[in-house]
Amino acid sequence: MKNKKECFGILERVFPVGESGMRETPPSCQECADKTECLRAALSTPQGIEFRGELLEQRGPGGFVGVIKRWSRKKELSRLMEQKEKNK
């Protein structure tokens, strides 16, 4: 992470919960050249993976295909979390 800001990839700094209770990108991040890469890095942290799992829980299954897609995404997030734990 050469030449990156100290907030790079920190979920609570680059995608905090706003006043509305929803996560939002702060204005300072909107201007940053590394915004997309930073958000991707934040969502690949254990906290980001947990957040993505919470999003899946909030959504309804949407029929049989929706259930299968949701299960697949949850499985993928579970594998990512296991990888993160092994790499500690």
N, C-alpha and C positions, 0 to 999 in steps of 0.2 A: 504494500500500500504506500508506495513512494509518492511523496508530495500530496498526500490526502489530508483533509482537515481532520481534527481530532474527533469530530462527531461522526465520521464516516462509518456507516453500517450499524450504528447504534439505534435500534428500533425506537426507543423512547425519546430520542433526540430528533430523529429525521421523520418519524411518523407517529407523533404522540396523539393521545386522546385529547380532542379539542373540547371546547365548552359545550358543544352539542352532545357529547358522549361518543362521538364517532372519531375514528382516527383520521387525521388530515396532515398534509404536508405543510410545515411552517413557511411563511413568506420568504424567509432567508434561504430556504432550500430550493424554492422555485427558481431562484437566480443562479444556482450552482451548476457548473458545467458537469459535475459528476452525479447529478441527481438520480438518473436512472440506474447507474451502476451501484450507487450507494443504497438505494431502496432495495435492489435485488440482494445486495449483501446483507442488509438488515433482515430481510425476509428469509434468509437462509441460516440465520442464527437459531439457536434453540428457542428463544423467545418468539422469533418470527415464525418458526414452524408451528409452535403452539398457537399463535394467533391465526395462522392459516387453518389449523384444525378447528378452532373455535368458529371460524366462518363457515366451515362445512357443517358444523352442528346447527348453526342458525338457519341454514337453508333447508327447505323441505325436500323430500326425496324426489318428487316429480315423476312418479310412475316407476315401472320396472327398470327402464334404461337409466333413469336418474339414480335409482338405488345402486345399480352396478357401478355407475361412474363415481358416485360418492364413495362407495366402498373402495374402489380402485385408488382414488385420491387419498383417502385416509391411510390406506396401506402404504402408498408412496411416502406420505409424511412420516409414518411410523418408521420406515426404513431410513429416511433421512435423519431422524432423531437418533436412531441406533448408531448410525455412522458417526454422528457428532459426538456421541458418548464414547465410542471406541477411540476416536481421535484425540480425546482430552489428554 
